[in-house]
Amino acid sequence: MHREIQKMREVALVYLDRSGGLQKFMQDCKKYSDSKQSYAVYRFIISINPSDIAELDATLGNYILHNPIQAAQIFQSVCFIAIKTLSIIEQLQTEAQISILLKPTHLPPLPSYVLNLAAFPFNYTSQRFYMSEGIAIAMGIVTKYTQGARFLCTEETCQFSKGFRYIRVHLPGATESATVRNDFVCGLCSSPLQEDMKFRVLGDKQIVEMIDAKVLNALKGYSNDKSHFRIQTFTVFLRDELANKMKIGNHYKIIGIPACVQNGLQATACIEINSIQLCKPSDKHGTGSASIQACSAVLAKGGICYIGDLASYKKDKLELLQSVLESRTTTVFIPGKKYGEEADQQVTISLQTNFWSYVDSSSKKHIQKDNFLIGQMDMSLIPPNLVDGFGLLIHNEFPSCQQSSPLVHHTLKKAIHPEAMLYKVSQQFRMQDYEEFILFAKNLHVELSPEAESLIQGYYLTSRRVRRDSTHGSTLSASALKILISLSKAHAKLSLRKKVLEEDALIAILFLESSLTLKHGKSALCIAPNPLFPFDLNDENSLQQRDSHLIQCHHQLLKFIGAYGPGIHVNTNEE
């Protein structure tokens, strides 16, 4: 047996050399060596391809697939010998101080390597690698666990009262008490062991609840299999570098070692994950129309979260919404007693969606005021800071019961002839073309031209000077400059340009000025309520009207900056 183990060590060294793992191992060793600190445990992650190892040596390949914990000891010996031979980490004393985590890139595509929770009995004692697919449906916060610890014999005359002879590291499926507790005894003199607390190594741990991906088949409304089956959730442990690598709702392929955790009288099947791979949906289905889902904003990712009429929310909800808009985060309170913890905890979660809302000015709640400024919209029920959190305020000039005639005309034609091509452009461009266009434009990297930057800066500083009162100072929020730049870049991307021109900056400025007019009334820069699309854009003539209108707005903007700006010079084109 010793000769076979020695051969597997040699093969492991050859594989590390050929796969580039040895070079990464040397880099990791250098980080430990440069720190000049003595550790109880030196942890190394080794990525392995089971197929490549099986080609080199079938015995080692089989060992990795079916005895991964013992296989890790093979690599542990190889790494220890390499460190001592090359004198890379001077602080390392014993082989027990090295902890190896094997991360397989994949497993053989055979049924015996696929985790089946429906199989009975569940073979959680095998402690070998399995693969599974699942959807993350719940997760806990990241907490600490003992990755490794050093123990010393309490008998001073014992040779194991010093050094690093007794090192305990976490193994898959082990509880905290299996790594550290106070009833360990010395194997030499049978005296109690005591932990050297200053050498305890802590790591991150996160618990995630997943459900088998087959559950999605149940949503089809039928089953090809006449037999009944049951799908249940299972618990996975994410440790150290894998913590926070999963998001709720995503579909993952995982490789790990199953175990059974005993919690009182209950036993829970769990998996210690070694590798995570996000599954890309191959899921585009639907009617082609947008869908609005009423759900938690914490789960939303991308797109727009439409939250309805602001006037329908109470004061506490409006204050929470304002906090979210300002910080782009929300806090979830977790009561400790409810979940068996001693202390309460709070988790801060970043929100990855945009918020839209509206205010129904025809509502009976609104009391029209007489002291409105010209062009100002009635926002009396909404706190001013909350309105600023939305960035832009857009006025719908059509009453809620009436739509613009082009939209009504289009809706009627579509209802009468649903399959008809209403516009010639529909014959040339498909929905996929528009999706590819948006995706391409979104990923463009654009830069501000000096002219656009000068126009944005001139308008921003001038507006801060003009829109001011004696009580609150400037009514222009600090985020306005960021909004201007974002809008300018967005318009340039839609034009498939990599440089923001003056015309892009002009569009952004008119958008913001229209929003400011609705909030605070008209300023010295007098523009129409709908400056960007004042005409029905249905022919070439109307487009020319819009172009001439934008040229006039540009001249008007330059005069505004020149007249009211604090000594700002903006290039003007007299022609």
QUIJOMO-V707656 format. One record per residue. RES is the residue in one letter. BURIAL is 1 if it has 24 or more other C-alpha atoms within 12 Angstrom, else 0. D_CENTER is the distance of its C-alpha to the mean C-alpha in Angstrom with 2 decimals. Layout:
{{RES;BURIAL;D_CENTER} {RES;BURIAL;D_CENTER}}
This chain:
{{M;0;48.51} {H;0;48.25} {R;0;49.07} {E;0;46.33} {I;0;43.73} {Q;0;44.98} {K;0;44.60} {M;1;40.97} {R;1;40.30} {E;1;41.85} {V;1;39.80} {A;1;36.57} {L;1;37.58} {V;0;38.39} {Y;1;35.04} {L;1;33.14} {D;0;35.32} {R;0;34.88} {S;0;31.14} {G;0;30.25} {G;1;29.22} {L;1;32.17} {Q;0;31.09} {K;0;27.62} {F;1;29.51} {M;1;31.79} {Q;0;28.97} {D;0;27.50} {C;1;31.09} {K;0;31.55} {K;0;28.69} {Y;1;30.49} {S;0;33.84} {D;0;32.94} {S;0;31.86} {K;0;35.47} {Q;0;34.30} {S;0;35.57} {Y;1;33.03} {A;1;33.85} {V;1;31.35} {Y;1;30.15} {R;1;27.13} {F;1;26.59} {I;1;24.18} {I;1;26.09} {S;1;24.68} {I;1;27.41} {N;1;28.42} {P;1;30.77} {S;0;32.65} {D;1;33.55} {I;1;34.70} {A;0;36.76} {E;0;38.51} {L;1;39.47} {D;1;40.57} {A;0;40.39} {T;1;40.99} {L;1;37.99} {G;1;35.79} {N;1;37.03} {Y;1;36.55} {I;1;32.85} {L;1;32.23} {H;1;34.40} {N;0;34.76} {P;1;31.52} {I;1;32.35} {Q;1;35.80} {A;1;34.44} {A;1;32.22} {Q;1;35.52} {I;1;36.96} {F;1;34.26} {Q;1;34.67} {S;1;38.35} {V;1;37.76} {C;1;35.32} {F;1;37.74} {I;0;40.69} {A;1;38.90} {I;1;37.98} {K;0;41.51} {T;0;43.26} {L;0;41.45} {S;0;41.33} {I;1;37.69} {I;1;36.77} {E;0;39.94} {Q;1;38.55} {L;1;38.00} {Q;1;40.92} {T;1;40.44} {E;1;38.69} {A;1;37.27} {Q;1;35.02} {I;1;32.95} {S;1;30.02} {I;1;28.80} {L;1;25.68} {L;1;26.21} {K;1;23.26} {P;1;24.71} {T;1;23.26} {H;1;24.68} {L;1;27.51} {P;0;30.62} {P;0;30.14} {L;0;32.66} {P;0;32.65} {S;0;33.51} {Y;1;30.16} {V;1;28.15} {L;1;27.46} {N;1;29.47} {L;1;29.24} {A;0;32.09} {A;0;34.48} {F;0;37.03} {P;0;37.51} {F;0;33.95} {N;0;34.52} {Y;1;32.24} {T;0;34.89} {S;0;34.64} {Q;1;31.74} {R;1;30.93} {F;1;27.90} {Y;1;26.75} {M;1;24.09} {S;1;22.47} {E;1;20.04} {G;1;18.25} {I;1;15.66} {A;1;13.68} {I;1;15.19} {A;0;15.14} {M;1;14.09} {G;1;15.70} {I;1;15.06} {V;1;15.38} {T;0;19.13} {K;0;21.70} {Y;1;24.08} {T;1;27.08} {Q;1;26.39} {G;1;30.00} {A;1;33.13} {R;1;36.64} {F;1;39.75} {L;1;43.33} {C;1;46.65} {T;1;48.30} {E;0;51.74} {E;0;52.38} {T;0;54.92} {C;0;52.53} {Q;0;51.17} {F;1;47.70} {S;1;47.65} {K;0;46.11} {G;1;43.78} {F;1;40.77} {R;1;42.48} {Y;1;40.51} {I;1;36.76} {R;1;34.57} {V;1;31.07} {H;1;28.61} {L;1;29.19} {P;1;27.15} {G;1;27.77} {A;1;29.62} {T;1;29.43} {E;1;29.58} {S;0;33.34} {A;0;33.81} {T;1;32.65} {V;1;34.26} {R;0;37.21} {N;0;40.77} {D;0;43.02} {F;1;42.68} {V;0;46.06} {C;1;47.31} {G;0;48.35} {L;0;51.26} {C;0;52.92} {S;0;51.16} {S;0;50.39} {P;1;47.20} {L;1;44.12} {Q;1;42.26} {E;1;38.73} {D;1;38.48} {M;0;35.66} {K;0;35.10} {F;1;33.97} {R;1;31.43} {V;1;28.10} {L;1;25.01} {G;1;21.66} {D;0;18.34} {K;1;18.27} {Q;1;15.96} {I;1;17.38} {V;1;15.67} {E;1;17.80} {M;1;17.83} {I;1;20.31} {D;1;22.08} {A;1;21.01} {K;0;24.65} {V;0;24.02} {L;0;22.91} {N;0;26.51} {A;0;27.80} {L;0;26.32} {K;0;28.70} {G;0;31.58} {Y;0;33.78} {S;0;34.20} {N;0;36.27} {D;0;36.93} {K;0;39.59} {S;0;39.01} {H;0;36.89} {F;0;33.77} {R;0;31.36} {I;0;27.61} {Q;0;26.18} {T;1;22.99} {F;1;22.74} {T;1;21.17} {V;1;19.36} {F;1;19.05} {L;1;16.31} {R;1;18.04} {D;1;17.65} {E;0;15.49} {L;1;13.85} {A;1;12.68} {N;1;9.03} {K;1;8.77} {M;1;8.68} {K;1;6.99} {I;1;9.88} {G;1;11.60} {N;1;10.73} {H;1;13.92} {Y;1;14.54} {K;1;17.71} {I;1;18.60} {I;1;21.65} {G;1;23.05} {I;1;26.20} {P;1;27.10} {A;1;28.87} {C;1;30.35} {V;1;29.64} {Q;0;32.59} {N;0;31.98} {G;0;35.43} {L;0;36.97} {Q;0;33.72} {A;0;32.35} {T;0;28.74} {A;1;27.77} {C;1;24.65} {I;1;23.18} {E;1;22.39} {I;1;19.73} {N;1;20.52} {S;1;18.40} {I;1;15.23} {Q;1;14.86} {L;0;12.52} {C;0;15.10} {K;0;15.13} {P;0;17.09} {S;0;20.45} {D;0;19.28} {K;0;21.35} {H;0;23.70} {G;0;24.96} {T;0;27.64} {G;0;26.26} {S;0;25.83} {A;0;22.89} {S;0;22.12} {I;0;21.33} {Q;0;19.77} {A;0;20.61} {C;0;17.83} {S;0;15.65} {A;1;13.59} {V;1;11.10} {L;1;10.44} {A;1;10.55} {K;0;8.12} {G;0;10.09} {G;0;13.84} {I;0;16.02} {C;1;16.63} {Y;0;20.44} {I;1;21.85} {G;0;25.56} {D;0;28.49} {L;1;27.81} {A;1;31.41} {S;0;30.81} {Y;0;28.60} {K;0;30.25} {K;0;30.13} {D;0;27.71} {K;0;25.11} {L;1;25.62} {E;0;25.22} {L;0;21.89} {L;1;20.71} {Q;1;22.03} {S;0;20.16} {V;1;16.80} {L;1;17.74} {E;1;18.86} {S;0;16.13} {R;0;13.04} {T;0;12.48} {T;1;14.33} {T;0;16.06} {V;0;16.82} {F;0;20.21} {I;0;21.04} {P;0;24.85} {G;0;25.99} {K;0;29.26} {K;0;27.78} {Y;0;25.77} {G;0;28.38} {E;0;27.11} {E;0;29.44} {A;0;27.30} {D;0;24.98} {Q;0;21.39} {Q;0;18.81} {V;0;15.04} {T;0;13.18} {I;0;9.92} {S;0;8.28} {L;1;8.90} {Q;0;7.50} {T;0;10.98} {N;1;14.47} {F;1;17.49} {W;0;20.96} {S;1;24.07} {Y;1;27.84} {V;1;31.03} {D;1;34.08} {S;1;36.96} {S;0;39.47} {S;0;38.50} {K;0;41.37} {K;0;39.31} {H;0;39.55} {I;0;42.64} {Q;0;43.50} {K;0;44.46} {D;0;47.32} {N;0;46.11} {F;0;43.30} {L;0;43.12} {I;0;43.71} {G;1;40.68} {Q;1;38.68} {M;1;36.91} {D;1;37.48} {M;1;34.44} {S;1;36.55} {L;1;34.60} {I;1;31.21} {P;1;30.63} {P;1;30.63} {N;1;27.56} {L;1;25.55} {V;1;26.85} {D;1;25.83} {G;1;22.20} {F;1;21.98} {G;1;22.98} {L;1;25.39} {L;1;28.10} {I;1;29.64} {H;1;32.99} {N;0;33.97} {E;0;37.64} {F;0;38.40} {P;0;39.10} {S;0;36.92} {C;0;39.83} {Q;0;40.42} {Q;0;38.49} {S;0;39.42} {S;0;42.10} {P;0;40.24} {L;0;37.42} {V;0;40.07} {H;0;41.97} {H;0;39.00} {T;0;38.14} {L;0;41.77} {K;0;42.14} {K;0;39.03} {A;0;40.39} {I;0;43.81} {H;0;42.73} {P;0;39.22} {E;0;39.59} {A;0;41.23} {M;0;39.86} {L;0;40.20} {Y;0;39.61} {K;0;40.64} {V;0;37.24} {S;0;35.89} {Q;0;38.12} {Q;0;36.62} {F;0;32.86} {R;0;30.79} {M;0;27.48} {Q;0;25.96} {D;0;27.45} {Y;0;25.73} {E;0;22.31} {E;0;22.93} {F;0;24.22} {I;0;21.19} {L;0;18.86} {F;0;21.29} {A;0;21.74} {K;0;18.05} {N;0;17.79} {L;0;21.01} {H;0;21.26} {V;1;23.79} {E;0;25.90} {L;1;28.16} {S;0;31.84} {P;0;34.29} {E;1;35.83} {A;1;32.64} {E;1;31.62} {S;1;35.14} {L;1;35.13} {I;1;31.83} {Q;1;33.01} {G;1;36.44} {Y;1;35.30} {Y;1;32.86} {L;1;35.54} {T;1;38.23} {S;1;36.36} {R;1;35.64} {R;1;39.38} {V;1;40.55} {R;1;38.22} {R;0;39.37} {D;0;41.37} {S;0;43.38} {T;0;41.44} {H;0;37.75} {G;0;38.04} {S;0;35.87} {T;1;34.19} {L;1;31.70} {S;1;28.35} {A;0;26.85} {S;0;23.77} {A;1;26.19} {L;1;26.29} {K;0;22.56} {I;1;22.86} {L;1;25.85} {I;1;24.25} {S;1;21.18} {L;1;23.63} {S;1;25.95} {K;1;23.44} {A;1;22.28} {H;1;25.98} {A;1;26.68} {K;1;23.98} {L;1;25.49} {S;0;28.78} {L;0;27.39} {R;1;28.43} {K;1;26.96} {K;1;28.85} {V;1;28.79} {L;1;32.39} {E;1;34.39} {E;1;34.18} {D;1;30.37} {A;1;30.73} {L;1;33.49} {I;1;31.39} {A;1;28.69} {I;1;31.52} {L;1;33.21} {F;1;30.09} {L;1;29.64} {E;1;33.39} {S;1;33.59} {S;1;30.92} {L;1;32.81} {T;1;36.04} {L;1;34.81} {K;1;33.71} {H;1;36.59} {G;1;39.26} {K;1;40.69} {S;1;41.10} {A;1;43.51} {L;1;41.28} {C;0;42.46} {I;1;40.53} {A;1;40.67} {P;1;38.27} {N;1;36.70} {P;1;37.16} {L;1;34.94} {F;0;36.13} {P;0;39.55} {F;0;41.10} {D;0;40.68} {L;0;39.32} {N;0;41.33} {D;0;43.59} {E;0;44.16} {N;0;46.29} {S;0;43.62} {L;0;41.20} {Q;0;43.93} {Q;0;44.36} {R;1;40.69} {D;0;40.98} {S;0;44.08} {H;1;42.46} {L;1;39.55} {I;0;42.16} {Q;0;43.97} {C;1;40.79} {H;1;40.22} {H;1;43.80} {Q;0;43.47} {L;1;40.33} {L;1;42.14} {K;1;45.13} {F;1;42.96} {I;1;41.43} {G;1;44.88} {A;0;46.61} {Y;1;44.24} {G;1;42.06} {P;0;42.77} {G;0;44.52} {I;0;41.77} {H;0;42.95} {V;1;41.33} {N;0;42.76} {T;0;44.59} {N;0;46.04} {E;0;49.45} {E;0;49.90}}
